[in-house]
Amino acid sequence: MPPSPLQRWTIMVSLILAGEAIFTLPYHVTRFFRPTVLEVFDLTATELGIAQAAYGVIAMAAYALGGPLADRFPARKLLAGSLWLTASGGLYLATFPGYFGAMFIWGFFGLSTILFFWAALIKATRAWGGLQEQGLAYGVLDSGRGLLAAVMASLGVLLFSLSFPEGYDAATLPDKREALQTIIFGYTGVTALTGLLVWFTLRALPEAPALNSPKLFGHFKEVLTIPAVWLQTVILVCAYTSYKAFDQYALFAVRGHGIDELDAATIVTAGAWTRPVAALVLGLLGDRFGVSRMAAVCFFILIGSHAFFAFTGAAMGMFSMILVNTVVTGIAIFGLRSLYFALLEEGQVPMAITGTAIGVVSVIGYTPDVYVAAVAGYLIDQSPGLAGFQHMFMGLLGTAVIGAVAALAFTRLPKTGAAPTRGQ
């Protein structure tokens, strides 16, 4: 029996909350409070980048294994278990472990947020959208996630700033440790509570029948023969590279242009607020004009915004100019987040092997988790000041060009007018 409209939207709200809450600990803490994290954890930019690379290394294996699991087990159990496991890691993160402890906890997060979670979330969203509303489904998912992220970031920045009544510059290291610990505990609590919500609300989620193959990984070969999967992989890796680099924007404002930490956090938070609108609008436009076409548009926007930061010097270092270009960049990267998995339907990947396809695409597509933070940290440390960040943006410009080419190629794939049924 299909879910009622109320049940359907309750399911989507739960997916939104789960999809953002689980990534607050491994991502939000360093994205919005990176300069303070470096000081409190006593790490260099390179060391933090390497610690976060541990997340990516573990996640690569987790993507491959998690895809087939999503084709076999209910999303409700996979998602709730992942949320609770991740929340347990937040308790350790709040102790501010050193370099090797940071490597361990981000490696742990790579397992807890991906293995049982990611493919199950994406497959559940595809099932929610049906045949005609894939752009809407992924647009609403990422728009909602973006709204939640922006609200949580704004509250976090407000709480963080209230911790320093005499100003951030007057704060001592113990003051900063206490403020950051409060943020971490807050994210931990939200993650655990979301697990409870998912456990009870996703019972009504319509899911594809489990695969009959006796081999858990028996459908990898079939997925690898689908041309759309390979182009989708290129699009994802290029889009995700720019998304991962967004973590460096606060540090770019501080070290590249001398903006203070609170203003830098404000810039990044403003960029994050583009996500709810950009994801929903680009998702709907994808349903109307074609997902791959709108992905190409987003990559062309990134080409312009990355070039601006790469080839303009200190003269453009005004708060307003950095803010505007950060917002433009946010529109493109968050628009892409609502599009690249909607390509599954446009590429006519069978529903029954969606989890396996997501695993294959994600293994390569999310490799930026491994190298972006580490490479950016190295460039920033090797060329102090603005130069290191300009080198980073030159690299991002190159990946945006490749992404645009792949998206245009996807628009030229043959369409049969209906998704194939093999594997079902």
C-alpha positions in Angstrom: 0.0 0.0 0.0 1.6 3.3 -1.0 2.1 5.9 1.7 -0.3 8.8 2.2 0.8 12.3 1.3 1.5 13.0 5.0 3.5 9.8 5.3 5.4 10.6 2.1 6.5 14.0 3.3 7.3 12.7 6.7 9.6 10.2 5.1 11.3 13.0 3.1 11.8 15.1 6.3 13.4 12.2 8.0 15.7 11.6 5.0 16.7 15.3 5.1 17.4 15.3 8.8 19.4 12.0 8.5 21.3 13.1 5.4 22.6 16.2 7.1 22.9 15.2 10.8 25.2 12.4 10.1 27.8 14.6 8.4 27.8 17.4 11.0 30.6 15.9 13.1 33.1 15.0 10.3 32.4 18.1 8.2 30.6 21.0 9.9 33.1 21.3 12.7 36.0 21.9 10.4 34.1 23.8 7.7 32.8 26.5 9.9 35.4 26.6 12.7 38.5 25.5 10.9 41.0 28.1 12.2 39.9 27.3 15.8 40.1 23.6 15.2 43.7 23.9 14.0 44.5 25.8 17.2 42.6 23.7 19.7 43.7 20.4 18.2 47.3 21.7 17.8 47.4 20.7 14.1 48.8 22.3 11.0 46.7 22.6 7.9 48.6 19.7 6.3 48.1 17.5 9.4 44.4 18.2 9.5 44.2 17.5 5.8 45.9 14.1 6.2 43.6 13.2 9.2 40.6 14.0 7.0 42.2 12.0 4.2 41.8 9.0 6.5 38.1 9.5 6.2 38.3 9.3 2.4 40.4 6.2 2.4 38.0 4.3 4.6 35.0 5.7 2.8 36.3 4.4 -0.5 35.9 0.8 0.6 32.7 1.6 2.5 31.1 2.9 -0.7 31.8 -0.3 -2.6 30.6 -2.5 0.2 27.6 -0.4 1.1 26.0 -0.3 -2.3 25.1 -4.0 -2.4 24.0 -3.8 1.2 21.5 -1.1 0.3 20.0 -3.5 -2.4 19.5 -6.2 0.3 18.5 -4.5 3.6 15.8 -2.0 4.7 16.9 1.6 4.6 15.4 2.2 8.1 17.8 -0.1 9.8 20.8 0.9 7.8 20.3 4.7 8.4 19.4 4.6 12.1 22.4 2.3 12.9 24.7 4.6 11.1 23.5 7.7 12.9 23.9 6.1 16.3 27.4 4.8 15.5 28.5 8.3 14.3 27.1 10.0 17.4 29.3 7.7 19.5 32.3 9.0 17.7 31.4 12.6 18.6 32.1 11.8 22.3 35.7 10.9 21.4 36.1 14.0 19.1 35.1 16.2 22.0 38.2 15.1 23.9 40.4 16.9 21.2 42.7 14.0 20.4 46.1 14.8 18.9 47.3 14.1 15.4 47.0 10.3 15.5 43.7 10.5 17.4 42.4 12.8 14.7 43.4 10.3 12.0 41.6 7.6 13.9 38.3 9.5 14.5 38.0 10.7 10.9 38.8 7.2 9.7 36.0 5.9 12.0 33.6 8.5 10.6 34.5 7.3 7.1 33.1 3.9 8.1 30.1 5.1 10.2 28.8 7.7 7.8 29.1 5.6 4.6 29.1 1.8 4.9 25.4 1.4 6.0 24.2 4.9 5.2 25.1 6.6 1.9 23.7 4.2 -0.8 20.7 3.5 1.4 19.9 7.2 1.6 20.3 7.8 -2.2 18.3 4.7 -3.1 15.5 5.7 -0.7 15.4 9.1 -2.3 15.1 7.7 -5.8 12.3 5.4 -4.6 10.5 8.5 -3.2 10.8 10.4 -6.5 9.4 7.7 -8.8 9.8 8.0 -12.5 9.0 11.6 -13.1 10.2 13.6 -10.1 13.9 12.7 -9.6 15.0 16.3 -9.8 12.3 17.2 -7.2 13.3 14.3 -5.0 17.0 15.1 -4.9 16.4 18.8 -5.0 14.1 18.6 -1.9 16.6 16.3 -0.2 19.6 18.6 -0.7 17.6 21.8 -0.3 16.3 20.6 3.0 19.8 19.4 4.0 21.1 22.8 3.0 18.5 24.6 5.0 19.2 22.4 8.1 23.0 22.9 7.6 22.6 26.7 7.3 20.4 26.9 10.4 22.7 24.7 12.4 25.8 26.7 11.2 24.1 30.0 12.0 23.2 28.8 15.5 26.6 27.3 15.9 28.4 30.6 14.9 26.0 32.5 17.2 26.7 30.2 20.1 30.4 30.3 19.3 30.5 34.1 19.2 28.5 34.3 22.5 31.2 32.3 24.1 33.6 35.3 23.7 31.9 38.3 25.3 35.1 40.3 25.2 35.9 39.3 21.5 37.6 36.4 19.9 41.0 38.0 19.9 40.9 38.3 23.7 39.9 34.6 24.2 42.4 32.2 25.8 43.0 28.7 24.5 40.9 27.1 27.3 38.0 29.5 26.3 38.3 28.3 22.7 38.4 24.7 23.8 35.2 25.0 25.8 33.4 26.8 23.0 34.4 24.2 20.4 33.5 21.4 22.8 30.0 22.8 23.2 29.6 22.8 19.4 30.7 19.2 19.1 28.3 18.0 21.9 25.5 19.8 20.2 26.1 18.0 16.9 26.4 14.7 18.7 23.0 15.1 20.4 21.3 16.0 17.1 22.8 13.0 15.4 21.7 10.5 18.0 18.1 11.9 18.2 17.8 11.8 14.4 18.5 8.1 14.5 15.5 7.6 16.7 13.3 9.6 14.3 14.4 7.6 11.3 13.8 4.3 13.1 10.1 5.0 13.6 9.2 7.1 10.5 10.8 5.1 7.6 8.5 2.1 8.2 6.2 3.4 5.4 9.0 3.9 2.8 8.3 2.0 -0.4 11.3 0.0 -1.4 12.3 -2.1 -4.4 12.2 -5.9 -3.9 15.5 -7.4 -2.7 17.7 -8.9 -5.4 17.4 -12.6 -5.9 21.0 -13.2 -6.8 22.7 -15.5 -4.3 25.9 -13.4 -4.5 25.9 -10.1 -2.6 28.2 -8.5 -5.2 26.9 -10.4 -8.2 25.6 -7.2 -10.0 28.8 -5.2 -10.2 29.5 -6.5 -13.7 26.1 -5.4 -15.0 26.6 -1.9 -13.6 30.0 -1.6 -15.2 28.6 -2.1 -18.6 26.3 1.0 -18.4 27.9 4.0 -20.2 25.9 6.5 -18.1 27.5 5.2 -14.9 31.0 6.2 -16.1 30.0 9.7 -17.2 28.1 10.1 -14.0 31.3 9.2 -12.1 33.3 11.9 -13.8 30.6 14.5 -13.1 30.5 13.5 -9.5 34.2 13.6 -8.9 34.5 17.0 -10.5 31.5 18.5 -8.7 32.6 17.0 -5.4 36.1 18.4 -5.7 34.7 21.9 -5.7 32.4 21.0 -2.8 35.2 19.7 -0.7 37.3 22.8 -1.4 34.5 24.9 0.1 35.9 23.8 3.5 38.9 26.0 2.8 37.0 29.2 2.1 37.1 30.4 5.8 40.9 29.9 5.9 41.2 31.6 2.5 39.5 34.7 3.8 41.6 34.7 7.0 45.1 33.9 5.7 44.7 35.0 2.1 43.0 38.4 2.8 43.4 39.1 6.5 39.7 38.9 7.4 39.1 38.0 11.0 37.8 34.6 12.0 34.2 35.6 12.8 33.8 37.5 9.5 35.2 34.5 7.7 32.7 32.2 9.4 30.0 34.7 8.3 31.2 34.5 4.6 31.1 30.7 4.6 27.7 30.6 6.4 26.3 33.0 3.7 27.6 30.6 1.0 25.9 27.7 2.9 22.6 29.6 2.8 22.6 29.3 -1.0 22.1 25.6 -0.7 18.4 25.4 0.1 17.4 27.6 -2.8 20.0 26.4 -5.3 19.4 22.7 -4.7 15.6 23.0 -5.1 15.6 25.4 -8.1 18.3 23.5 -10.0 16.5 20.1 -9.2 13.2 21.4 -10.6 15.0 22.9 -13.6 16.6 19.5 -14.1 13.1 17.9 -14.3 12.1 20.5 -16.8 15.1 20.9 -19.1 17.2 17.8 -18.4 19.4 17.0 -15.4 22.6 16.7 -17.4 22.0 20.1 -19.2 21.6 21.9 -15.8 24.7 20.1 -14.5 26.6 21.6 -17.4 25.3 25.1 -16.6 26.5 24.7 -13.0 30.0 23.7 -14.2 30.2 26.8 -16.4 29.4 28.9 -13.4 32.2 27.2 -11.4 34.6 27.9 -14.2 33.9 31.6 -13.8 33.9 31.7 -10.0 37.1 29.7 -9.6 38.9 31.8 -12.3 38.0 34.9 -10.4 39.6 33.7 -7.1 42.6 32.1 -9.0 43.6 35.1 -11.1 42.7 38.2 -8.9 45.1 39.3 -6.2 45.0 41.1 -2.9 43.2 44.1 -4.5 39.9 42.2 -4.6 40.3 41.2 -0.9 37.3 43.2 0.2 34.8 41.5 2.4 31.9 42.2 0.0 33.7 40.8 -3.1 34.8 37.6 -1.4 31.2 37.2 -0.1 29.6 37.7 -3.5 31.9 35.2 -5.3 31.5 32.7 -2.4 27.7 33.0 -2.9 28.0 32.4 -6.6 30.2 29.4 -6.0 27.7 28.1 -3.5 24.9 28.3 -6.1 26.8 26.1 -8.5 28.2 23.5 -6.1 24.9 23.0 -4.2 23.0 23.0 -7.5 25.2 20.1 -8.6 24.5 18.2 -5.4 20.8 18.1 -6.3 21.6 16.8 -9.8 24.4 14.3 -10.0 22.4 11.4 -8.5 19.2 12.4 -10.4 21.3 11.2 -13.4 20.6 7.6 -12.4 17.1 7.9 -13.8 18.1 9.9 -16.9 20.8 7.4 -17.5 18.2 4.6 -17.2 19.9 2.6 -14.5 17.5 -0.2 -13.3 16.0 0.5 -9.9 16.8 -3.0 -8.5 20.6 -2.4 -8.9 20.5 1.3 -7.8 22.4 0.6 -4.6 25.2 -1.3 -6.5 25.4 1.5 -9.1 25.6 4.1 -6.3 28.5 2.2 -4.8 30.4 2.0 -8.1 29.9 5.7 -8.8 30.7 6.7 -5.3 34.0 4.7 -5.0 35.6 7.0 -7.6 33.2 10.0 -7.4 34.1 10.7 -3.7 37.8 10.2 -4.0 38.1 14.0 -3.3 37.5 13.0 0.3 41.0 11.5 0.1 43.0 14.1 -1.6 41.4 17.6 -1.6 42.0 18.5 2.0 45.5 17.1 2.0 46.5 18.8 -1.3 44.9 22.1 -0.3 46.7 22.0 3.0 50.0 21.3 1.3 49.6 24.1 -1.1 48.6 26.5 1.6 51.5 25.6 3.9 54.1 25.6 1.0 53.0 29.0 -0.3 51.9 31.1 2.7 49.4 33.9 2.2 47.3 34.4 -0.9 49.6 32.4 -3.4 48.8 29.0 -2.0 45.1 29.5 -2.3 45.4 30.8 -5.9 47.2 27.6 -6.8 44.3 25.7 -5.2 41.7 27.6 -7.3 43.7 27.0 -10.5 43.3 23.3 -9.9 39.6 23.6 -9.2 39.3 25.5 -12.4 40.7 22.6 -14.3 38.3 20.1 -12.7 35.3 22.3 -13.5 36.3 22.3 -17.2 36.4 18.5 -17.2 33.1 18.3 -15.4 31.5 20.6 -18.0 32.7 18.3 -20.8 31.4 15.2 -19.1 28.0 16.8 -18.5 27.7 17.8 -22.2 28.6 14.3 -23.2 25.9 12.9 -20.9 23.3 15.0 -22.8 24.2 13.1 -26.0 23.6 9.6 -24.6 20.9 7.7 -26.4 17.5 7.6 -24.7 15.0 4.8 -25.2 12.1 6.6 -23.5 11.9 4.2 -20.6 14.2 2.9 -17.9 15.4 -0.7 -18.7 14.1 -3.4 -16.5 17.0 -5.8 -16.5 18.2 -6.7 -13.0 14.7 -6.3 -11.6 
